[in-house]
Amino acid sequence: MPELNFTHLDPMGHARMVDVTPKDATHRRAVARCRVFMQSATAAAIINREVKKGDVLAVARVAGIQAAKRTSDLIPLCHPLLVGAVAVNFEIGDDFVEIEVSVDTVERTGVEMEALHACSVAALTIYDMCKSADRGMTIGELALWEKTGGRSGTFRREATPDPS
Protein backbone atom coordinates (compact mmCIF):
# COMPACT_ATOMS: atom_id res chain seq x y z
CA MET A 1 0.00 0.00 0.00
CA PRO A 2 1.47 3.40 -0.96
CA GLU A 3 2.40 5.84 1.77
CA LEU A 4 -0.29 8.46 2.37
CA ASN A 5 0.80 12.05 2.05
CA PHE A 6 -1.59 14.54 3.64
CA THR A 7 -0.68 17.91 2.17
CA HIS A 8 -2.94 19.89 4.50
CA LEU A 9 -0.85 19.01 7.54
CA ASP A 10 2.39 20.75 8.48
CA PRO A 11 5.34 18.76 9.92
CA MET A 12 3.85 19.15 13.41
CA GLY A 13 0.50 17.71 12.29
CA HIS A 14 -1.33 21.05 12.33
CA ALA A 15 -3.78 22.07 9.63
CA ARG A 16 -2.40 24.39 7.00
CA MET A 17 -3.34 25.79 3.64
CA VAL A 18 -1.09 24.26 0.98
CA ASP A 19 1.28 26.74 -0.66
CA VAL A 20 0.43 26.69 -4.37
CA THR A 21 2.40 29.82 -5.29
CA PRO A 22 5.31 27.89 -6.89
CA LYS A 23 2.93 26.05 -9.24
CA ASP A 24 2.06 27.17 -12.74
CA ALA A 25 -1.54 27.95 -13.58
CA THR A 26 -2.89 25.26 -15.91
CA HIS A 27 -6.29 24.20 -17.19
CA ARG A 28 -7.97 21.97 -14.64
CA ARG A 29 -11.32 20.22 -14.73
CA ALA A 30 -13.31 18.07 -12.35
CA VAL A 31 -16.57 16.14 -12.71
CA ALA A 32 -18.65 14.96 -9.76
CA ARG A 33 -21.91 13.03 -9.56
CA CYS A 34 -24.49 12.14 -6.96
CA ARG A 35 -28.09 10.97 -6.79
CA VAL A 36 -31.20 12.02 -4.92
CA PHE A 37 -33.34 8.91 -4.37
CA MET A 38 -37.08 9.51 -4.06
CA GLN A 39 -40.54 8.09 -4.62
CA SER A 40 -41.43 7.64 -8.27
CA ALA A 41 -44.29 10.13 -7.83
CA THR A 42 -41.76 12.76 -6.75
CA ALA A 43 -39.59 12.14 -9.81
CA ALA A 44 -42.70 12.41 -12.01
CA ALA A 45 -43.67 15.69 -10.34
CA ILE A 46 -40.19 17.08 -11.08
CA ILE A 47 -40.39 15.99 -14.73
CA ASN A 48 -43.89 17.45 -15.13
CA ARG A 49 -42.98 20.67 -13.27
CA GLU A 50 -45.75 20.05 -10.75
CA VAL A 51 -43.72 20.89 -7.63
CA LYS A 52 -45.42 23.83 -5.93
CA LYS A 53 -42.15 25.62 -5.08
CA GLY A 54 -41.27 25.95 -8.77
CA ASP A 55 -38.96 24.49 -11.38
CA VAL A 56 -36.86 22.19 -9.21
CA LEU A 57 -34.08 21.54 -11.71
CA ALA A 58 -33.69 25.20 -12.70
CA VAL A 59 -33.30 26.24 -9.07
CA ALA A 60 -30.96 23.32 -8.30
CA ARG A 61 -28.82 24.23 -11.33
CA VAL A 62 -28.36 27.82 -10.11
CA ALA A 63 -27.69 26.59 -6.56
CA GLY A 64 -24.97 24.26 -7.87
CA ILE A 65 -23.32 27.04 -9.86
CA GLN A 66 -23.36 29.36 -6.85
CA ALA A 67 -21.93 26.61 -4.65
CA ALA A 68 -19.01 25.98 -7.01
CA LYS A 69 -18.10 29.67 -6.88
CA ARG A 70 -18.31 29.81 -3.07
CA THR A 71 -16.61 26.56 -2.08
CA SER A 72 -13.70 28.19 -0.27
CA ASP A 73 -16.17 30.06 1.95
CA LEU A 74 -17.31 26.76 3.49
CA ILE A 75 -14.40 24.32 3.16
CA PRO A 76 -11.76 25.80 5.46
CA LEU A 77 -8.53 24.88 3.66
CA CYS A 78 -9.74 25.31 0.06
CA HIS A 79 -8.13 28.02 -2.00
CA PRO A 80 -10.43 30.67 -3.43
CA LEU A 81 -10.39 30.04 -7.18
CA LEU A 82 -11.55 31.91 -10.22
CA VAL A 83 -14.00 29.37 -11.59
CA GLY A 84 -14.05 29.60 -15.37
CA ALA A 85 -17.08 27.42 -16.12
CA VAL A 86 -19.65 25.32 -14.29
CA ALA A 87 -22.15 22.96 -15.91
CA VAL A 88 -24.87 21.27 -13.86
CA ASN A 89 -26.83 18.52 -15.61
CA PHE A 90 -29.55 16.14 -14.52
CA GLU A 91 -30.77 12.70 -15.47
CA ILE A 92 -34.12 11.67 -14.06
CA GLY A 93 -34.83 8.00 -13.47
CA ASP A 94 -37.96 6.30 -12.16
CA ASP A 95 -37.01 6.97 -8.54
CA PHE A 96 -33.97 9.26 -8.59
CA VAL A 97 -32.42 12.39 -9.99
CA GLU A 98 -28.75 12.04 -10.92
CA ILE A 99 -26.72 15.22 -10.82
CA GLU A 100 -23.49 15.71 -12.74
CA VAL A 101 -21.38 18.82 -12.27
CA SER A 102 -18.31 19.79 -14.23
CA VAL A 103 -16.09 22.69 -13.21
CA ASP A 104 -13.26 24.21 -15.24
CA THR A 105 -10.58 26.71 -14.31
CA VAL A 106 -7.10 27.88 -15.18
CA GLU A 107 -5.44 27.92 -11.77
CA ARG A 108 -2.61 26.55 -9.63
CA THR A 109 -4.81 24.00 -7.87
CA GLY A 110 -7.66 21.72 -8.85
CA VAL A 111 -11.44 22.11 -8.72
CA GLU A 112 -12.42 18.73 -7.27
CA MET A 113 -13.91 20.30 -4.16
CA GLU A 114 -15.83 22.85 -6.23
CA ALA A 115 -17.42 20.07 -8.30
CA LEU A 116 -18.27 17.95 -5.24
CA HIS A 117 -19.63 20.94 -3.33
CA ALA A 118 -21.76 22.06 -6.28
CA CYS A 119 -23.14 18.55 -6.71
CA SER A 120 -24.08 18.23 -3.04
CA VAL A 121 -25.73 21.68 -2.89
CA ALA A 122 -27.75 20.95 -6.03
CA ALA A 123 -28.90 17.70 -4.37
CA LEU A 124 -29.81 19.50 -1.15
CA THR A 125 -31.79 22.02 -3.18
CA ILE A 126 -33.78 19.24 -4.82
CA TYR A 127 -34.46 17.79 -1.37
CA ASP A 128 -35.53 21.18 -0.02
CA MET A 129 -37.91 21.86 -2.88
CA CYS A 130 -39.55 18.41 -2.70
CA LYS A 131 -39.47 17.63 1.04
CA SER A 132 -43.07 18.61 1.71
CA ALA A 133 -44.20 15.77 -0.58
CA ASP A 134 -41.43 13.22 0.08
CA ARG A 135 -39.52 13.37 3.37
CA GLY A 136 -38.06 9.91 2.73
CA MET A 137 -35.67 11.10 0.04
CA THR A 138 -32.01 10.25 0.46
CA ILE A 139 -28.88 11.71 -1.09
CA GLY A 140 -26.07 9.34 -1.98
CA GLU A 141 -23.32 8.18 -4.27
CA LEU A 142 -21.47 11.52 -4.17
CA ALA A 143 -18.15 10.91 -5.90
CA LEU A 144 -15.48 12.48 -8.02
CA TRP A 145 -15.72 10.92 -11.49
CA GLU A 146 -12.97 12.76 -13.31
CA LYS A 147 -10.10 15.13 -12.67
CA THR A 148 -7.71 16.49 -15.26
CA GLY A 149 -4.78 18.86 -15.12
CA GLY A 150 -2.13 19.55 -12.55
CA ARG A 151 0.90 17.60 -11.39
CA SER A 152 -1.03 14.47 -10.39
CA GLY A 153 -2.46 14.09 -13.91
CA THR A 154 -5.75 12.52 -14.88
CA PHE A 155 -8.10 10.49 -12.70
CA ARG A 156 -11.19 8.72 -14.07
CA ARG A 157 -13.45 6.58 -11.89
CA GLU A 158 -14.39 3.23 -13.34
CA ALA A 159 -18.15 2.70 -13.54
CA THR A 160 -19.27 -0.23 -11.43
CA PRO A 161 -21.69 -2.66 -13.07
CA ASP A 162 -25.35 -2.29 -12.09
CA PRO A 163 -26.17 -5.19 -9.70
CA SER A 164 -29.70 -5.63 -11.09
N, C-alpha and C positions, 0 to 999 in steps of 0.2 A: 504494500500500500504506500503511495507516495506521501512524503511529508507535507503536512498542511502548513500553509504560510498565510497567516492572518495579517493583512496589510493595515488594518485599522487599529492595531495595537503597537504601542511603542516598545522599546526593549524592556521596560519595567512592567509591561502588561496593561498600561493605561490606554484608554481610548484616545485616538487621534485622528485628525483628518489627513488623509494621504496627500503628500506633496506631489502634485502633478505638473508643477512649473517646468521641470526639465523636459517633459514630453512634448512632442510635436502634435499640433492639432491635425487630426485626420478625420475622414468621414467614418462615422460609426452608426450602426443601426441595431435595433433590438426589436424582437417580436415576442409578445406574451399572449397567452390565452387562458381563459377560465370559463366556467359554466355556472349559470344560475338554474338550478333544478326546481321545477314547479309542477303544479297540476296541469293537465292538458288543457283545461278550460282557461287557465291563466295565459298559457302560450297562445291560445286562439284569440283571447281578448287583446293581446299585444298585436298580433298579426292584423286583426280587424279594426284596430285603433278604437277599441271600446272601453279602455281604461279611463275612468272619470278624471284622473289628474292630468291627462293629456297624452301626447305622443311619447310613449315610453322610450323608444329607441332614439328619437331625436334629442330628448333631454339627456339620456345616458351618454350619447355621443359627445355632447358639449361638456358634460361632467368629466368624461375621460380626457378630453383635450385639456381642460383646465387643470386636472390633476397632474398630467404629464409636465405641464409648465411650472407647477408649484411643488414638485416632489421634495426639493431640498428644504422647504419650509416645514416638512413633517418628518423626514428621515434625518436624524441628527447629523450624521457624518457624510451625507451626500453633498457633492459640490453643486452649486447653482450653475446650471448650464443654459446656454442659448439653444433652445430646442428649435430645430429647423423645420420639422414637419411631424405631424401626428395624424395617423389614420386609425379610426375606430370602426370596426365592421362587426356585423352580427349575422349569425346563422340560427334560425329558429327551428327546433325540432318539435316532436310531439309533446315533450314534457321538459324542455330546457331552452335556454337561450345561450348560445356560445358567443363569447366576445373575443375578438382578436384585435390587438393594438400593435401598431408598428410606430416606432419613433426613430427619427433621423436627426443627426447633428454633425457639425464639424467642430470637434472639441478635442481636449486632451484626455478625456475620460469617457467611459461608455454610458449608454442610456438604458441599461437593463432595468434599473430601479424605476426610471420614468415609465417604461412600458408596463412593468408589473403594477406600479401604483395606479396608472391610468386604467388598467384592466380591472383592478379591484374596486376602484371608485365607480366605474361604469356599472359593475355588478351590484354594488350597494345602492346605486341610484335606481336600478331596475327593481330591487327588493323594496326600496322605499315607496316607489310609485305603485307597486302592486300589493303591498302588505295588507291592505284593508280587505282584500278578497282572498289572499292566500298566505297566511302566516307560517305555513309549513315549508316555505321555500328554503333551499339551502344553496350556499355558494361553495364551489369546490373546483378542484383540478387547476388551480392557479399555478402556472409554470412558465418559465422562459423557454421559448421554442427555437429562437435563433438569436445569435449575436455575431456581428461582423465588425471588423476594424480593430485597431489597437494592437498592442504587443502580443496579446494572448491569441490573436487570430480569430478564426471562425468556430462557432459552436452551433450545432444543429441537433435538436432532440429527435431521437428516433420515435416514430409513432408506434404505440403498442397496439397489437391486434385487439379488436373488439371481442370480448369474451362470449358474446351471444351468437 
